[in-house]
Amino acid sequence: MTVKKVTDELGKQAALKIRNDVFVVEQNVDPALEWDEFDEMASVDMFVDYAEDGTALATGRFRVNDGYGKVERICTQKIARGSGSGRRIMEAIELEAKTRGLTTLKLGAQLTAIPFYEKLGYETCSDVFLDAGIKHKEMKKTLTY
């Protein structure tokens, strides 16, 4: 399995398909809330984890915001959950943040995903809030070099 930083239209479409399958179809997120201006910005990076046969398994989005790294839209296809695919996406994003000299990453985690992020060293730093009708908490991690 391999994580690739999206650099072409094919990779972008793979990332968007995973997000559609997980957030829009599975979790019933309104497409108007899922797709935003950041999906079209060249300064925003998308990552996709591929199986050996080329199947796109997981994706995540990364951007820099006010001096910290913002981790967004992390999701894994149902068939790949528990396989380490989401962890590989997060590791690739953290490596990207380090190459840019960032020391802090932040993300909004669905409550059900908090244990996943805690295993990766993230800590909750907010009360519960709603995002697309789903309960979340803000989490952050200080990167070590």
C-alpha positions in Angstrom: 0.0 0.0 0.0 1.2 3.4 -0.9 0.2 7.0 0.0 0.6 9.5 -2.8 0.3 13.2 -2.7 -2.2 14.1 -5.4 -0.6 15.8 -8.4 -3.0 15.1 -11.2 -6.7 15.0 -12.0 -6.9 11.2 -11.7 -5.6 11.4 -8.1 -7.9 14.3 -7.3 -10.9 12.3 -8.6 -9.9 9.3 -6.5 -9.8 11.5 -3.4 -13.1 13.1 -4.1 -14.8 9.8 -4.8 -13.7 8.4 -1.4 -15.0 11.6 0.3 -18.3 11.2 -1.6 -18.6 7.5 -0.7 -17.9 8.1 3.0 -19.2 11.5 3.9 -22.1 12.1 1.4 -23.4 8.6 0.9 -22.5 6.8 4.1 -22.9 9.7 6.6 -25.5 11.7 4.7 -23.5 14.9 4.7 -25.1 17.5 2.4 -22.9 17.8 -0.7 -23.1 21.6 -0.5 -21.3 21.3 2.9 -18.7 18.7 1.8 -17.4 20.4 -1.3 -15.7 23.8 -0.7 -13.4 26.4 -2.2 -10.3 24.6 -0.8 -10.9 21.6 -3.1 -9.9 23.9 -6.0 -6.9 25.7 -4.5 -3.4 24.7 -5.6 -2.1 25.5 -2.2 -4.2 22.7 -0.6 -2.7 19.2 -0.7 -4.7 16.0 -1.0 -3.3 12.5 -0.2 -4.6 9.1 -1.3 -3.6 5.7 0.1 -3.7 3.0 -2.7 -3.8 -0.7 -2.4 -1.3 -2.7 -4.4 -4.0 -3.3 -7.1 -4.5 0.5 -7.4 -7.7 0.7 -5.4 -8.0 4.1 -3.7 -8.6 3.3 0.0 -8.3 6.5 2.1 -7.8 10.2 1.6 -7.0 13.4 3.5 -6.6 17.0 2.9 -3.9 19.4 4.3 -3.5 23.1 4.2 -1.6 25.8 6.1 -3.7 28.2 8.0 -2.4 31.0 10.2 1.0 29.3 10.8 -0.4 25.8 11.7 -1.3 22.8 9.6 -5.0 22.1 9.2 -5.8 18.4 8.6 -9.2 17.9 6.9 -11.5 15.4 5.3 -9.7 12.3 6.6 -11.8 9.3 5.6 -11.3 5.6 4.7 -13.5 3.4 2.5 -15.5 0.9 4.5 -13.5 -2.1 3.0 -10.2 -0.7 4.3 -11.1 0.4 7.8 -8.8 -1.2 10.4 -6.1 -1.8 7.7 -3.8 1.1 8.7 -4.8 3.1 5.7 -6.0 6.1 7.7 -2.9 6.0 9.8 -0.7 6.1 6.6 -2.7 9.1 5.4 -2.0 10.9 8.7 1.7 10.0 8.7 2.0 11.4 5.1 0.3 14.6 6.2 2.5 15.0 9.3 5.6 14.5 7.1 4.4 17.2 4.7 3.8 19.5 7.7 7.3 18.9 8.9 8.9 19.6 5.5 7.1 22.9 5.7 8.6 23.6 9.1 5.2 23.6 10.9 5.1 22.6 14.6 1.3 22.3 15.2 -1.4 20.4 13.5 -5.1 20.9 14.2 -8.2 19.0 13.0 -11.9 18.7 13.7 -12.6 15.1 14.7 -15.9 13.3 14.7 -16.5 12.0 18.2 -16.4 8.4 17.0 -12.9 9.1 15.5 -11.3 10.7 18.6 -9.7 7.4 19.8 -8.1 7.0 16.3 -6.5 10.4 16.6 -5.5 10.0 20.2 -3.5 6.9 19.2 -1.6 9.2 16.8 -0.8 11.7 19.6 -3.6 14.2 19.1 -5.3 15.8 22.1 -8.8 17.3 22.3 -8.8 21.1 22.8 -12.5 22.1 22.5 -16.0 21.4 23.6 -18.3 19.5 21.2 -19.5 21.4 18.2 -21.6 20.5 15.1 -20.0 20.3 11.7 -22.4 19.2 8.9 -24.8 18.0 11.6 -22.2 15.6 13.1 -20.7 16.1 16.6 -17.0 17.0 16.5 -14.2 18.2 18.8 -11.1 20.2 17.8 -7.9 18.3 18.3 -4.2 19.3 18.0 -0.8 17.8 18.0 2.6 19.4 18.5 5.1 17.9 16.0 8.5 16.8 17.2 11.5 16.8 15.0 
